[in-house]
Amino acid sequence: MANPSDIELIVMRRVRLIRMLTLVISTVTLVVITVVAALWGIGREVWVAHVFENMPSATHGGAFFAFWLTAFTHTRLIVQALTILTGVSLIFLVREITRFIASFFVRPEYL
């Protein structure tokens, strides 16, 4: 078509806008923004370098997990909420990435 009509131009412009918005406002983008914001909030509330300095070596399994449990329970409520939000968001992100990768290996009629 050499000269598309005005209606075709308007429709195609809207289609392109919707496609761009679906890329920008996707669940993965929302999850990544949530993780970054939650980690930033944790960094503002906790001196993370000092936490890692006080952490026992990973060779002492029981002490390692006890340290993290104690560190979690002895922080403020906002840090606990942001930690849980980060964990849930990361689990959701892994789920979405797994579904994306699986879509290349599974035929569409099984999705």
C-alpha positions, 0 to 999 in steps of 0.5 A, spaced: 500 500 500 502 506 497 498 511 501 495 508 507 488 511 510 487 515 516 484 510 519 489 505 518 494 510 521 491 511 527 489 504 528 497 502 527 499 507 531 495 505 537 497 498 536 504 500 536 503 504 543 499 498 546 505 493 544 510 498 547 506 499 553 506 491 554 513 491 554 514 497 559 508 495 564 509 487 564 509 483 571 517 482 570 518 489 570 514 490 576 517 485 580 524 487 578 522 494 580 519 492 587 526 488 588 530 494 587 526 498 591 526 493 597 533 492 597 534 500 597 530 500 603 533 495 606 540 498 605 537 505 607 535 502 614 541 497 615 548 497 615 549 491 610 556 491 611 556 490 618 551 485 618 556 481 613 562 483 618 558 479 624 556 473 620 559 467 621 563 462 616 558 458 612 562 452 614 558 452 621 551 450 618 547 451 625 551 458 627 550 460 620 542 459 620 541 461 627 545 468 625 540 470 620 534 468 624 537 472 629 538 478 625 532 477 622 528 477 628 532 483 631 530 488 626 525 493 625 518 491 622 520 495 616 526 491 614 522 484 616 517 487 611 522 489 606 526 482 606 519 478 605 517 482 600 524 481 596 524 474 597 517 473 595 519 478 589 525 474 587 521 467 587 516 470 583 521 473 578 524 466 578 517 463 576 516 468 570 523 466 568 522 459 568 515 460 564 519 464 559 524 459 558 519 453 558 515 456 553 521 455 548 521 448 549 514 446 550 509 446 544 503 452 545 497 447 545 500 444 552 501 451 555 
